[in-house]
Amino acid sequence: MAARRIRSNIAELNRARRERRDARREARGVERARREQHTARREALEAALPYLSAVRAPSLPIPGSLSRDLTVATYNVHRWQGLNGVRAPDPARAGFVIHEIGADVTALQEVLRPFGEPDPLERLAEALRLHLVFVTTRVHRLGEVGNAILSRWPITSVFTLDLSFSRVERRSAVAVQFSGVGGTLAVVATHLALVDRTRRQQVESILSHPQLQGSVLLAGDLNAWRRCEATRTLERELIGQEPTTWPRSFPSARPVLALDRIYARGAELLDVAAHDSAAARRASDHLPVVARIRLAP
């Protein structure tokens, strides 16, 4: 009797071991299939870069349309990861700063839209009752990264500019157009290259685009830590004068570089300043830059 119980217990232990082994094999198979699916998706997305990924209108839009006087902001949100870039993404921090500024149009760079999770950019736009467009520039291990524009006004058209003139850096721009009682306006949001020569090519490509005629605003992280041919061209073509003093915006804790800028053509740049609030110093490694604009009559 005791021997039978021992044999029965051993058989039960062996059966439990087999079940645990089979469960582990199944879990590994599921994880492998998930990774393969994720890799296939990334490869398919990377083959299409850059691409228009999202165009959304809020469920409760703010009444109104483009007027002659407007406020425009540009903000590198650092993939929502805060000042040092090592924290878990927290879009609410940057969202509070965007709400704090209250601009009519906001250009965003380094926006992360994570895979397999609710889109924080769409949630932010919906909460602030803003129209949204997003262009994916590159595929990060956590999701899509690119440029976005948030707008108080409806967007009449949108298009993407591929600015990847280097095999090292993926770059793009998203451009939108508005119309209203103030006339028509095109706004370009971009994040330019680190290399001077590539940055000059990108600026030439933007300025020569056939759809960017009339009143145009160029807003973004230009990575121009010193005056270069790209910034001279922008000041000459979009402002009509040089040099211009730009507010320091990087790093946000103690800004020393004027990387983030807003240029205007067919419009007057009334003033431009960094938004240096306590929240902005924590939400990203860049401070937002805000400009008051008056469109030409």
C-alpha positions as protocol buffer text, in pm:
chain_id: "A"
residue {
  index: 1
  type: MET
  ca { x: 0 y: 0 z: 0 }
}
residue {
  index: 2
  type: ALA
  ca { x: 275 y: 245 z: 92 }
}
residue {
  index: 3
  type: ALA
  ca { x: 466 y: 155 z: -225 }
}
residue {
  index: 4
  type: ARG
  ca { x: 158 y: 222 z: -436 }
}
residue {
  index: 5
  type: ARG
  ca { x: 113 y: 564 z: -271 }
}
residue {
  index: 6
  type: ILE
  ca { x: 478 y: 650 z: -334 }
}
residue {
  index: 7
  type: ARG
  ca { x: 450 y: 548 z: -701 }
}
residue {
  index: 8
  type: SER
  ca { x: 128 y: 748 z: -731 }
}
residue {
  index: 9
  type: ASN
  ca { x: 290 y: 1056 z: -577 }
}
residue {
  index: 10
  type: ILE
  ca { x: 591 y: 1026 z: -809 }
}
residue {
  index: 11
  type: ALA
  ca { x: 360 y: 995 z: -1110 }
}
residue {
  index: 12
  type: GLU
  ca { x: 167 y: 1301 z: -996 }
}
residue {
  index: 13
  type: LEU
  ca { x: 491 y: 1500 z: -954 }
}
residue {
  index: 14
  type: ASN
  ca { x: 609 y: 1396 z: -1300 }
}
residue {
  index: 15
  type: ARG
  ca { x: 274 y: 1495 z: -1450 }
}
residue {
  index: 16
  type: ALA
  ca { x: 292 y: 1836 z: -1279 }
}
residue {
  index: 17
  type: ARG
  ca { x: 647 y: 1885 z: -1409 }
}
residue {
  index: 18
  type: ARG
  ca { x: 536 y: 1802 z: -1764 }
}
residue {
  index: 19
  type: GLU
  ca { x: 244 y: 2044 z: -1738 }
}
residue {
  index: 20
  type: ARG
  ca { x: 472 y: 2324 z: -1614 }
}
residue {
  index: 21
  type: ARG
  ca { x: 724 y: 2247 z: -1891 }
}
residue {
  index: 22
  type: ASP
  ca { x: 450 y: 2252 z: -2156 }
}
residue {
  index: 23
  type: ALA
  ca { x: 314 y: 2580 z: -2015 }
}
residue {
  index: 24
  type: ARG
  ca { x: 660 y: 2737 z: -2033 }
}
residue {
  index: 25
  type: ARG
  ca { x: 704 y: 2617 z: -2391 }
}
residue {
  index: 26
  type: GLU
  ca { x: 366 y: 2758 z: -2483 }
}
residue {
  index: 27
  type: ALA
  ca { x: 447 y: 3093 z: -2317 }
}
residue {
  index: 28
  type: ARG
  ca { x: 780 y: 3108 z: -2502 }
}
residue {
  index: 29
  type: GLY
  ca { x: 602 y: 3034 z: -2827 }
}
residue {
  index: 30
  type: VAL
  ca { x: 348 y: 3309 z: -2764 }
}
residue {
  index: 31
  type: GLU
  ca { x: 627 y: 3556 z: -2675 }
}
residue {
  index: 32
  type: ARG
  ca { x: 827 y: 3457 z: -2984 }
}
residue {
  index: 33
  type: ALA
  ca { x: 521 y: 3505 z: -3205 }
}
residue {
  index: 34
  type: ARG
  ca { x: 457 y: 3843 z: -3043 }
}
residue {
  index: 35
  type: ARG
  ca { x: 817 y: 3954 z: -3104 }
}
residue {
  index: 36
  type: GLU
  ca { x: 802 y: 3835 z: -3463 }
}
residue {
  index: 37
  type: GLN
  ca { x: 477 y: 4022 z: -3518 }
}
residue {
  index: 38
  type: HIS
  ca { x: 627 y: 4335 z: -3357 }
}
residue {
  index: 39
  type: THR
  ca { x: 939 y: 4308 z: -3576 }
}
residue {
  index: 40
  type: ALA
  ca { x: 731 y: 4261 z: -3891 }
}
residue {
  index: 41
  type: ARG
  ca { x: 522 y: 4564 z: -3805 }
}
residue {
  index: 42
  type: ARG
  ca { x: 830 y: 4778 z: -3740 }
}
residue {
  index: 43
  type: GLU
  ca { x: 988 y: 4671 z: -4067 }
}
residue {
  index: 44
  type: ALA
  ca { x: 669 y: 4750 z: -4260 }
}
residue {
  index: 45
  type: LEU
  ca { x: 641 y: 5092 z: -4097 }
}
residue {
  index: 46
  type: GLU
  ca { x: 1009 y: 5173 z: -4149 }
}
residue {
  index: 47
  type: ALA
  ca { x: 974 y: 5096 z: -4520 }
}
residue {
  index: 48
  type: ALA
  ca { x: 707 y: 5367 z: -4549 }
}
residue {
  index: 49
  type: LEU
  ca { x: 884 y: 5647 z: -4355 }
}
residue {
  index: 50
  type: PRO
  ca { x: 797 y: 5928 z: -4325 }
}
residue {
  index: 51
  type: TYR
  ca { x: 420 y: 5891 z: -4332 }
}
residue {
  index: 52
  type: LEU
  ca { x: 110 y: 6074 z: -4218 }
}
residue {
  index: 53
  type: SER
  ca { x: -2 y: 5873 z: -3917 }
}
residue {
  index: 54
  type: ALA
  ca { x: -289 y: 6068 z: -3762 }
}
residue {
  index: 55
  type: VAL
  ca { x: -533 y: 6345 z: -3848 }
}
residue {
  index: 56
  type: ARG
  ca { x: -797 y: 6410 z: -3582 }
}
residue {
  index: 57
  type: ALA
  ca { x: -1060 y: 6668 z: -3497 }
}
residue {
  index: 58
  type: PRO
  ca { x: -1180 y: 6706 z: -3137 }
}
residue {
  index: 59
  type: SER
  ca { x: -1530 y: 6589 z: -3050 }
}
residue {
  index: 60
  type: LEU
  ca { x: -1602 y: 6939 z: -2911 }
}
residue {
  index: 61
  type: PRO
  ca { x: -1402 y: 7191 z: -3119 }
}
residue {
  index: 62
  type: ILE
  ca { x: -1333 y: 7544 z: -3001 }
}
residue {
  index: 63
  type: PRO
  ca { x: -1541 y: 7787 z: -3210 }
}
residue {
  index: 64
  type: GLY
  ca { x: -1353 y: 8024 z: -3440 }
}
residue {
  index: 65
  type: SER
  ca { x: -1117 y: 8036 z: -3737 }
}
residue {
  index: 66
  type: LEU
  ca { x: -782 y: 8183 z: -3836 }
}
residue {
  index: 67
  type: SER
  ca { x: -747 y: 8552 z: -3742 }
}
residue {
  index: 68
  type: ARG
  ca { x: -479 y: 8810 z: -3818 }
}
residue {
  index: 69
  type: ASP
  ca { x: -328 y: 8798 z: -3469 }
}
residue {
  index: 70
  type: LEU
  ca { x: -226 y: 8461 z: -3335 }
}
residue {
  index: 71
  type: THR
  ca { x: 6 y: 8288 z: -3089 }
}
residue {
  index: 72
  type: VAL
  ca { x: 231 y: 8007 z: -3208 }
}
residue {
  index: 73
  type: ALA
  ca { x: 449 y: 7777 z: -2998 }
}
residue {
  index: 74
  type: THR
  ca { x: 712 y: 7514 z: -3070 }
}
residue {
  index: 75
  type: TYR
  ca { x: 799 y: 7245 z: -2817 }
}
residue {
  index: 76
  type: ASN
  ca { x: 1031 y: 6944 z: -2823 }
}
residue {
  index: 77
  type: VAL
  ca { x: 860 y: 6709 z: -2577 }
}
residue {
  index: 78
  type: HIS
  ca { x: 1152 y: 6461 z: -2557 }
}
residue {
  index: 79
  type: ARG
  ca { x: 932 y: 6151 z: -2607 }
}
residue {
  index: 80
  type: TRP
  ca { x: 737 y: 6257 z: -2294 }
}
residue {
  index: 81
  type: GLN
  ca { x: 1034 y: 6147 z: -2077 }
}
residue {
  index: 82
  type: GLY
  ca { x: 1102 y: 6464 z: -1885 }
}
residue {
  index: 83
  type: LEU
  ca { x: 1421 y: 6656 z: -1825 }
}
residue {
  index: 84
  type: ASN
  ca { x: 1676 y: 6374 z: -1824 }
}
residue {
  index: 85
  type: GLY
  ca { x: 1511 y: 6132 z: -2069 }
}
residue {
  index: 86
  type: VAL
  ca { x: 1537 y: 5829 z: -1839 }
}
residue {
  index: 87
  type: ARG
  ca { x: 1199 y: 5848 z: -1670 }
}
residue {
  index: 88
  type: ALA
  ca { x: 901 y: 5647 z: -1787 }
}
residue {
  index: 89
  type: PRO
  ca { x: 702 y: 5847 z: -2044 }
}
residue {
  index: 90
  type: ASP
  ca { x: 454 y: 6081 z: -1875 }
}
residue {
  index: 91
  type: PRO
  ca { x: 264 y: 6284 z: -2138 }
}
residue {
  index: 92
  type: ALA
  ca { x: 67 y: 6466 z: -1866 }
}
residue {
  index: 93
  type: ARG
  ca { x: 372 y: 6676 z: -1776 }
}
residue {
  index: 94
  type: ALA
  ca { x: 414 y: 6817 z: -2126 }
}
residue {
  index: 95
  type: GLY
  ca { x: 37 y: 6833 z: -2167 }
}
residue {
  index: 96
  type: PHE
  ca { x: 12 y: 7064 z: -1868 }
}
residue {
  index: 97
  type: VAL
  ca { x: 277 y: 7293 z: -2022 }
}
residue {
  index: 98
  type: ILE
  ca { x: 92 y: 7302 z: -2355 }
}
residue {
  index: 99
  type: HIS
  ca { x: -227 y: 7394 z: -2169 }
}
residue {
  index: 100
  type: GLU
  ca { x: -31 y: 7653 z: -1969 }
}
residue {
  index: 101
  type: ILE
  ca { x: 85 y: 7824 z: -2290 }
}
residue {
  index: 102
  type: GLY
  ca { x: -257 y: 7817 z: -2457 }
}
residue {
  index: 103
  type: ALA
  ca { x: -123 y: 7886 z: -2808 }
}
residue {
  index: 104
  type: ASP
  ca { x: -346 y: 7889 z: -3115 }
}
residue {
  index: 105
  type: VAL
  ca { x: -103 y: 7658 z: -3296 }
}
residue {
  index: 106
  type: THR
  ca { x: 164 y: 7439 z: -3136 }
}
residue {
  index: 107
  type: ALA
  ca { x: 437 y: 7252 z: -3323 }
}
residue {
  index: 108
  type: LEU
  ca { x: 566 y: 6945 z: -3138 }
}
residue {
  index: 109
  type: GLN
  ca { x: 883 y: 6745 z: -3193 }
}
residue {
  index: 110
  type: GLU
  ca { x: 998 y: 6406 z: -3062 }
}
residue {
  index: 111
  type: VAL
  ca { x: 640 y: 6299 z: -3000 }
}
residue {
  index: 112
  type: LEU
  ca { x: 607 y: 5931 z: -2904 }
}
residue {
  index: 113
  type: ARG
  ca { x: 295 y: 5732 z: -2992 }
}
residue {
  index: 114
  type: PRO
  ca { x: 349 y: 5396 z: -2816 }
}
residue {
  index: 115
  type: PHE
  ca { x: 264 y: 5059 z: -2967 }
}
residue {
  index: 116
  type: GLY
  ca { x: -14 y: 4862 z: -2804 }
}
residue {
  index: 117
  type: GLU
  ca { x: -128 y: 5141 z: -2574 }
}
residue {
  index: 118
  type: PRO
  ca { x: -379 y: 5429 z: -2590 }
}
residue {
  index: 119
  type: ASP
  ca { x: -232 y: 5720 z: -2787 }
}
residue {
  index: 120
  type: PRO
  ca { x: -136 y: 5998 z: -2541 }
}
residue {
  index: 121
  type: LEU
  ca { x: -119 y: 6255 z: -2822 }
}
residue {
  index: 122
  type: GLU
  ca { x: -479 y: 6195 z: -2925 }
}
residue {
  index: 123
  type: ARG
  ca { x: -590 y: 6201 z: -2561 }
}
residue {
  index: 124
  type: LEU
  ca { x: -409 y: 6531 z: -2510 }
}
residue {
  index: 125
  type: ALA
  ca { x: -560 y: 6689 z: -2820 }
}
residue {
  index: 126
  type: GLU
  ca { x: -908 y: 6573 z: -2721 }
}
residue {
  index: 127
  type: ALA
  ca { x: -871 y: 6705 z: -2365 }
}
residue {
  index: 128
  type: LEU
  ca { x: -757 y: 7047 z: -2493 }
}
residue {
  index: 129
  type: ARG
  ca { x: -1019 y: 7050 z: -2772 }
}
residue {
  index: 130
  type: LEU
  ca { x: -750 y: 7088 z: -3039 }
}
residue {
  index: 131
  type: HIS
  ca { x: -717 y: 6961 z: -3394 }
}
residue {
  index: 132
  type: LEU
  ca { x: -423 y: 6725 z: -3447 }
}
residue {
  index: 133
  type: VAL
  ca { x: -193 y: 6600 z: -3721 }
}
residue {
  index: 134
  type: PHE
  ca { x: 104 y: 6367 z: -3670 }
}
residue {
  index: 135
  type: VAL
  ca { x: 376 y: 6248 z: -3908 }
}
residue {
  index: 136
  type: THR
  ca { x: 598 y: 5954 z: -3814 }
}
residue {
  index: 137
  type: THR
  ca { x: 968 y: 6019 z: -3878 }
}
residue {
  index: 138
  type: ARG
  ca { x: 1116 y: 5703 z: -3730 }
}
residue {
  index: 139
  type: VAL
  ca { x: 1009 y: 5387 z: -3552 }
}
residue {
  index: 140
  type: HIS
  ca { x: 1138 y: 5366 z: -3195 }
}
residue {
  index: 141
  type: ARG
  ca { x: 1143 y: 5041 z: -2996 }
}
residue {
  index: 142
  type: LEU
  ca { x: 852 y: 5184 z: -2791 }
}
residue {
  index: 143
  type: GLY
  ca { x: 646 y: 5321 z: -3081 }
}
residue {
  index: 144
  type: GLU
  ca { x: 629 y: 5586 z: -3352 }
}
residue {
  index: 145
  type: VAL
  ca { x: 829 y: 5909 z: -3308 }
}
residue {
  index: 146
  type: GLY
  ca { x: 774 y: 6222 z: -3512 }
}
residue {
  index: 147
  type: ASN
  ca { x: 637 y: 6574 z: -3549 }
}
residue {
  index: 148
  type: ALA
  ca { x: 287 y: 6696 z: -3466 }
}
residue {
  index: 149
  type: ILE
  ca { x: 79 y: 7010 z: -3491 }
}
residue {
  index: 150
  type: LEU
  ca { x: -199 y: 7099 z: -3248 }
}
residue {
  index: 151
  type: SER
  ca { x: -439 y: 7370 z: -3362 }
}
residue {
  index: 152
  type: ARG
  ca { x: -730 y: 7563 z: -3225 }
}
residue {
  index: 153
  type: TRP
  ca { x: -865 y: 7595 z: -3580 }
}
residue {
  index: 154
  type: PRO
  ca { x: -976 y: 7338 z: -3835 }
}
residue {
  index: 155
  type: ILE
  ca { x: -702 y: 7229 z: -4074 }
}
residue {
  index: 156
  type: THR
  ca { x: -786 y: 7263 z: -4443 }
}
residue {
  index: 157
  type: SER
  ca { x: -497 y: 7055 z: -4580 }
}
residue {
  index: 158
  type: VAL
  ca { x: -191 y: 6864 z: -4461 }
}
residue {
  index: 159
  type: PHE
  ca { x: 116 y: 6715 z: -4626 }
}
residue {
  index: 160
  type: THR
  ca { x: 449 y: 6556 z: -4535 }
}
residue {
  index: 161
  type: LEU
  ca { x: 802 y: 6658 z: -4635 }
}
residue {
  index: 162
  type: ASP
  ca { x: 1075 y: 6394 z: -4638 }
}
residue {
  index: 163
  type: LEU
  ca { x: 1393 y: 6563 z: -4515 }
}
residue {
  index: 164
  type: SER
  ca { x: 1610 y: 6251 z: -4476 }
}
residue {
  index: 165
  type: PHE
  ca { x: 1912 y: 6364 z: -4678 }
}
residue {
  index: 166
  type: SER
  ca { x: 2149 y: 6162 z: -4462 }
}
residue {
  index: 167
  type: ARG
  ca { x: 2166 y: 5786 z: -4410 }
}
residue {
  index: 168
  type: VAL
  ca { x: 2242 y: 5851 z: -4044 }
}
residue {
  index: 169
  type: GLU
  ca { x: 1941 y: 6066 z: -3945 }
}
residue {
  index: 170
  type: ARG
  ca { x: 1574 y: 6024 z: -4029 }
}
residue {
  index: 171
  type: ARG
  ca { x: 1410 y: 6367 z: -4052 }
}
residue {
  index: 172
  type: SER
  ca { x: 1076 y: 6501 z: -4175 }
}
residue {
  index: 173
  type: ALA
  ca { x: 835 y: 6791 z: -4153 }
}
residue {
  index: 174
  type: VAL
  ca { x: 459 y: 6813 z: -4134 }
}
residue {
  index: 175
  type: ALA
  ca { x: 286 y: 7109 z: -4297 }
}
residue {
  index: 176
  type: VAL
  ca { x: -74 y: 7224 z: -4250 }
}
residue {
  index: 177
  type: GLN
  ca { x: -278 y: 7503 z: -4402 }
}
residue {
  index: 178
  type: PHE
  ca { x: -551 y: 7717 z: -4248 }
}
residue {
  index: 179
  type: SER
  ca { x: -796 y: 7967 z: -4389 }
}
residue {
  index: 180
  type: GLY
  ca { x: -1027 y: 8216 z: -4220 }
}
residue {
  index: 181
  type: VAL
  ca { x: -1113 y: 8582 z: -4182 }
}
residue {
  index: 182
  type: GLY
  ca { x: -742 y: 8654 z: -4133 }
}
residue {
  index: 183
  type: GLY
  ca { x: -656 y: 8505 z: -4473 }
}
residue {
  index: 184
  type: THR
  ca { x: -459 y: 8186 z: -4538 }
}
residue {
  index: 185
  type: LEU
  ca { x: -160 y: 8047 z: -4352 }
}
residue {
  index: 186
  type: ALA
  ca { x: 75 y: 7749 z: -4381 }
}
residue {
  index: 187
  type: VAL
  ca { x: 255 y: 7617 z: -4074 }
}
residue {
  index: 188
  type: VAL
  ca { x: 549 y: 7377 z: -4093 }
}
residue {
  index: 189
  type: ALA
  ca { x: 665 y: 7178 z: -3790 }
}
residue {
  index: 190
  type: THR
  ca { x: 1005 y: 7012 z: -3812 }
}
residue {
  index: 191
  type: HIS
  ca { x: 1310 y: 6880 z: -3631 }
}
residue {
  index: 192
  type: LEU
  ca { x: 1623 y: 6942 z: -3838 }
}
residue {
  index: 193
  type: ALA
  ca { x: 1952 y: 6754 z: -3859 }
}
residue {
  index: 194
  type: LEU
  ca { x: 2254 y: 6787 z: -3635 }
}
residue {
  index: 195
  type: VAL
  ca { x: 2494 y: 6830 z: -3931 }
}
residue {
  index: 196
  type: ASP
  ca { x: 2522 y: 7179 z: -4085 }
}
residue {
  index: 197
  type: ARG
  ca { x: 2534 y: 7065 z: -4448 }
}
residue {
  index: 198
  type: THR
  ca { x: 2230 y: 6839 z: -4411 }
}
residue {
  index: 199
  type: ARG
  ca { x: 2042 y: 7113 z: -4227 }
}
residue {
  index: 200
  type: ARG
  ca { x: 2108 y: 7352 z: -4517 }
}
residue {
  index: 201
  type: GLN
  ca { x: 1963 y: 7098 z: -4763 }
}
residue {
  index: 202
  type: GLN
  ca { x: 1657 y: 7055 z: -4545 }
}
residue {
  index: 203
  type: VAL
  ca { x: 1596 y: 7430 z: -4528 }
}
residue {
  index: 204
  type: GLU
  ca { x: 1629 y: 7462 z: -4906 }
}
residue {
  index: 205
  type: SER
  ca { x: 1382 y: 7177 z: -4954 }
}
residue {
  index: 206
  type: ILE
  ca { x: 1125 y: 7342 z: -4726 }
}
residue {
  index: 207
  type: LEU
  ca { x: 1159 y: 7689 z: -4879 }
}
residue {
  index: 208
  type: SER
  ca { x: 1128 y: 7558 z: -5235 }
}
residue {
  index: 209
  type: HIS
  ca { x: 817 y: 7347 z: -5174 }
}
residue {
  index: 210
  type: PRO
  ca { x: 545 y: 7459 z: -5420 }
}
residue {
  index: 211
  type: GLN
  ca { x: 265 y: 7439 z: -5161 }
}
residue {
  index: 212
  type: LEU
  ca { x: 439 y: 7674 z: -4920 }
}
residue {
  index: 213
  type: GLN
  ca { x: 349 y: 8006 z: -5074 }
}
residue {
  index: 214
  type: GLY
  ca { x: 202 y: 8321 z: -4918 }
}
residue {
  index: 215
  type: SER
  ca { x: 205 y: 8345 z: -4539 }
}
residue {
  index: 216
  type: VAL
  ca { x: 425 y: 8070 z: -4394 }
}
residue {
  index: 217
  type: LEU
  ca { x: 544 y: 7991 z: -4041 }
}
residue {
  index: 218
  type: LEU
  ca { x: 829 y: 7748 z: -3980 }
}
residue {
  index: 219
  type: ALA
  ca { x: 848 y: 7623 z: -3621 }
}
residue {
  index: 220
  type: GLY
  ca { x: 1061 y: 7358 z: -3463 }
}
residue {
  index: 221
  type: ASP
  ca { x: 1381 y: 7231 z: -3312 }
}
residue {
  index: 222
  type: LEU
  ca { x: 1639 y: 7347 z: -3568 }
}
residue {
  index: 223
  type: ASN
  ca { x: 1940 y: 7203 z: -3386 }
}
residue {
  index: 224
  type: ALA
  ca { x: 2124 y: 7523 z: -3480 }
}
residue {
  index: 225
  type: TRP
  ca { x: 2348 y: 7569 z: -3180 }
}
residue {
  index: 226
  type: ARG
  ca { x: 2541 y: 7837 z: -3371 }
}
residue {
  index: 227
  type: ARG
  ca { x: 2473 y: 8055 z: -3675 }
}
residue {
  index: 228
  type: CYS
  ca { x: 2511 y: 7856 z: -3994 }
}
residue {
  index: 229
  type: GLU
  ca { x: 2411 y: 7873 z: -4359 }
}
residue {
  index: 230
  type: ALA
  ca { x: 2071 y: 7719 z: -4280 }
}
residue {
  index: 231
  type: THR
  ca { x: 1981 y: 7983 z: -4022 }
}
residue {
  index: 232
  type: ARG
  ca { x: 2118 y: 8265 z: -4238 }
}
residue {
  index: 233
  type: THR
  ca { x: 1897 y: 8146 z: -4523 }
}
residue {
  index: 234
  type: LEU
  ca { x: 1592 y: 8129 z: -4297 }
}
residue {
  index: 235
  type: GLU
  ca { x: 1653 y: 8477 z: -4158 }
}
residue {
  index: 236
  type: ARG
  ca { x: 1703 y: 8615 z: -4507 }
}
residue {
  index: 237
  type: GLU
  ca { x: 1410 y: 8437 z: -4673 }
}
residue {
  index: 238
  type: LEU
  ca { x: 1152 y: 8425 z: -4392 }
}
residue {
  index: 239
  type: ILE
  ca { x: 1233 y: 8735 z: -4191 }
}
residue {
  index: 240
  type: GLY
  ca { x: 1412 y: 8960 z: -4437 }
}
residue {
  index: 241
  type: GLN
  ca { x: 1683 y: 9061 z: -4197 }
}
residue {
  index: 242
  type: GLU
  ca { x: 1977 y: 8916 z: -4009 }
}
residue {
  index: 243
  type: PRO
  ca { x: 2090 y: 8858 z: -3747 }
}
residue {
  index: 244
  type: THR
  ca { x: 1798 y: 8789 z: -3510 }
}
residue {
  index: 245
  type: THR
  ca { x: 1825 y: 8724 z: -3137 }
}
residue {
  index: 246
  type: TRP
  ca { x: 1648 y: 8401 z: -3041 }
}
residue {
  index: 247
  type: PRO
  ca { x: 1556 y: 8295 z: -2687 }
}
residue {
  index: 248
  type: ARG
  ca { x: 1764 y: 8023 z: -2526 }
}
residue {
  index: 249
  type: SER
  ca { x: 1565 y: 7704 z: -2481 }
}
residue {
  index: 250
  type: PHE
  ca { x: 1809 y: 7417 z: -2419 }
}
residue {
  index: 251
  type: PRO
  ca { x: 1872 y: 7259 z: -2177 }
}
residue {
  index: 252
  type: SER
  ca { x: 1554 y: 7351 z: -1996 }
}
residue {
  index: 253
  type: ALA
  ca { x: 1706 y: 7354 z: -1646 }
}
residue {
  index: 254
  type: ARG
  ca { x: 1959 y: 7621 z: -1746 }
}
residue {
  index: 255
  type: PRO
  ca { x: 1917 y: 7725 z: -2110 }
}
residue {
  index: 256
  type: VAL
  ca { x: 2228 y: 7821 z: -2306 }
}
residue {
  index: 257
  type: LEU
  ca { x: 2137 y: 7729 z: -2666 }
}
residue {
  index: 258
  type: ALA
  ca { x: 1866 y: 7875 z: -2891 }
}
residue {
  index: 259
  type: LEU
  ca { x: 1770 y: 7552 z: -3068 }
}
residue {
  index: 260
  type: ASP
  ca { x: 1393 y: 7610 z: -3090 }
}
residue {
  index: 261
  type: ARG
  ca { x: 1274 y: 7884 z: -3324 }
}
residue {
  index: 262
  type: ILE
  ca { x: 976 y: 8026 z: -3513 }
}
residue {
  index: 263
  type: TYR
  ca { x: 1027 y: 8195 z: -3850 }
}
residue {
  index: 264
  type: ALA
  ca { x: 762 y: 8390 z: -4043 }
}
residue {
  index: 265
  type: ARG
  ca { x: 708 y: 8494 z: -4405 }
}
residue {
  index: 266
  type: GLY
  ca { x: 416 y: 8711 z: -4506 }
}
residue {
  index: 267
  type: ALA
  ca { x: 361 y: 8782 z: -4137 }
}
residue {
  index: 268
  type: GLU
  ca { x: 514 y: 8999 z: -3868 }
}
residue {
  index: 269
  type: LEU
  ca { x: 693 y: 8837 z: -3575 }
}
residue {
  index: 270
  type: LEU
  ca { x: 580 y: 9072 z: -3298 }
}
residue {
  index: 271
  type: ASP
  ca { x: 778 y: 8904 z: -3020 }
}
residue {
  index: 272
  type: VAL
  ca { x: 926 y: 8566 z: -2932 }
}
residue {
  index: 273
  type: ALA
  ca { x: 1025 y: 8425 z: -2593 }
}
residue {
  index: 274
  type: ALA
  ca { x: 1093 y: 8100 z: -2412 }
}
residue {
  index: 275
  type: HIS
  ca { x: 815 y: 7976 z: -2183 }
}
residue {
  index: 276
  type: ASP
  ca { x: 1023 y: 7932 z: -1868 }
}
residue {
  index: 277
  type: SER
  ca { x: 779 y: 7801 z: -1606 }
}
residue {
  index: 278
  type: ALA
  ca { x: 851 y: 7556 z: -1325 }
}
residue {
  index: 279
  type: ALA
  ca { x: 647 y: 7291 z: -1505 }
}
residue {
  index: 280
  type: ALA
  ca { x: 828 y: 7349 z: -1835 }
}
residue {
  index: 281
  type: ARG
  ca { x: 1168 y: 7306 z: -1671 }
}
residue {
  index: 282
  type: ARG
  ca { x: 1067 y: 6956 z: -1557 }
}
residue {
  index: 283
  type: ALA
  ca { x: 854 y: 6833 z: -1847 }
}
residue {
  index: 284
  type: SER
  ca { x: 1127 y: 6814 z: -2116 }
}
residue {
  index: 285
  type: ASP
  ca { x: 1491 y: 6892 z: -2182 }
}
residue {
  index: 286
  type: HIS
  ca { x: 1372 y: 7182 z: -2405 }
}
residue {
  index: 287
  type: LEU
  ca { x: 1172 y: 7486 z: -2304 }
}
residue {
  index: 288
  type: PRO
  ca { x: 883 y: 7578 z: -2535 }
}
residue {
  index: 289
  type: VAL
  ca { x: 930 y: 7889 z: -2746 }
}
residue {
  index: 290
  type: VAL
  ca { x: 625 y: 8111 z: -2802 }
}
residue {
  index: 291
  type: ALA
  ca { x: 574 y: 8387 z: -3060 }
}
residue {
  index: 292
  type: ARG
  ca { x: 303 y: 8645 z: -3125 }
}
residue {
  index: 293
  type: ILE
  ca { x: 234 y: 8672 z: -3497 }
}
residue {
  index: 294
  type: ARG
  ca { x: 40 y: 8924 z: -3706 }
}
residue {
  index: 295
  type: LEU
  ca { x: -52 y: 8819 z: -4058 }
}
residue {
  index: 296
  type: ALA
  ca { x: -9 y: 9066 z: -4341 }
}
residue {
  index: 297
  type: PRO
  ca { x: -339 y: 9232 z: -4446 }
}
